C-alpha cells in the first residue's frame, strides 16, 4: 500500500477483510521520517500513519513486522 497517507487507516480496514488467510499486505512509509514518534508532529499524514500503525498492532486477525528500511515498511500477514 503506497497511496495518500491520510487514508491509510481506511485502506487498511477495507483491504484486510478482503485478504485471504495467509495473505500479505505491505505498507510503505510507515515511519514518516521518524515523525510518527514525535507527539508534536500533527500533520494529517503523520496522524493517519500513527492511526494505522496502532490499528495493525491491536488487530488480532494479523501478525505484523515493521522494518526500518528507508521510510519504513510494515508487512502484515492475515491469520
TORSEGU-879738 format. One record per residue (C-alpha): x, y, z; residue number from 1. Coordinates in steps of 0.2 Angstrom, whole numbers, plus 2048, in hexadecimal, padded with zeros to 3 digits. Example, Ala and Ser with C-alpha at 12.3 -4.5 7.8 and 13.67 -1.06 7.14 Angstrom:
<lummars>
LUMMAR     X     Y     Z     n
LUMMAR   83E   7EA   827     1
LUMMAR   844   7FB   824     2
</lummars>
This chain:
<lummars>
LUMMAR     X     Y     Z     n
LUMMAR   800   800   800     1
LUMMAR   808   810   7FA     2
LUMMAR   7FA   81D   7F8     3
LUMMAR   7F4   82D   800     4
LUMMAR   7F9   82C   812     5
LUMMAR   7EA   834   81A     6
LUMMAR   7E0   825   814     7
LUMMAR   7EB   817   81A     8
LUMMAR   7E0   812   829     9
LUMMAR   7D1   811   81D    10
LUMMAR   7DB   807   810    11
LUMMAR   7E1   7FB   81D    12
LUMMAR   7CF   7F8   824    13
LUMMAR   7C9   7F5   812    14
LUMMAR   7D7   7EA   80C    15
LUMMAR   7D9   7DF   81B    16
LUMMAR   7C8   7D8   81A    17
LUMMAR   7CB   7D3   808    18
LUMMAR   7DC   7CB   80B    19
LUMMAR   7DC   7B8   80C    20
LUMMAR   7E3   7AF   81B    21
LUMMAR   7F6   7AF   818    22
LUMMAR   7F5   7BE   80D    23
LUMMAR   801   7CC   80E    24
LUMMAR   7FE   7DE   80E    25
LUMMAR   80E   7EA   80D    26
LUMMAR   80D   7FC   813    27
LUMMAR   819   809   80E    28
LUMMAR   81F   819   817    29
LUMMAR   819   813   828    30
LUMMAR   827   81D   831    31
LUMMAR   824   82E   829    32
LUMMAR   837   833   82B    33
LUMMAR   835   82F   83E    34
LUMMAR   827   83B   840    35
LUMMAR   81A   82E   846    36
LUMMAR   823   82D   857    37
LUMMAR   824   840   859    38
LUMMAR   814   846   862    39
LUMMAR   816   857   85B    40
LUMMAR   815   851   849    41
LUMMAR   802   853   845    42
LUMMAR   801   854   832    43
LUMMAR   7F2   84A   82C    44
LUMMAR   7FE   83E   823    45
LUMMAR   808   83A   833    46
LUMMAR   7F8   839   83E    47
LUMMAR   7F1   82C   831    48
LUMMAR   800   822   831    49
LUMMAR   800   821   844    50
LUMMAR   7EE   81C   843    51
LUMMAR   7F2   80E   837    52
LUMMAR   801   808   841    53
LUMMAR   7F6   807   851    54
LUMMAR   7E8   7FE   847    55
LUMMAR   7F4   7F1   841    56
LUMMAR   7FD   7EE   852    57
LUMMAR   7EB   7EB   85A    58
LUMMAR   7E4   7E0   84C    59
LUMMAR   7E3   7CE   852    60
LUMMAR   7DF   7C9   840    61
LUMMAR   7F1   7CC   83B    62
LUMMAR   803   7CA   83F    63
LUMMAR   80F   7D8   83A    64
LUMMAR   821   7DF   839    65
LUMMAR   827   7F0   836    66
LUMMAR   837   7F2   82D    67
LUMMAR   842   801   82F    68
LUMMAR   846   801   81D    69
LUMMAR   847   813   815    70
LUMMAR   837   81B   81B    71
LUMMAR   830   80B   823    72
LUMMAR   827   7FC   81C    73
LUMMAR   81A   7F1   826    74
LUMMAR   816   7E0   820    75
LUMMAR   805   7D9   826    76
LUMMAR   800   7C7   825    77
LUMMAR   7EE   7C2   827    78
LUMMAR   7EC   7B4   833    79
</lummars>
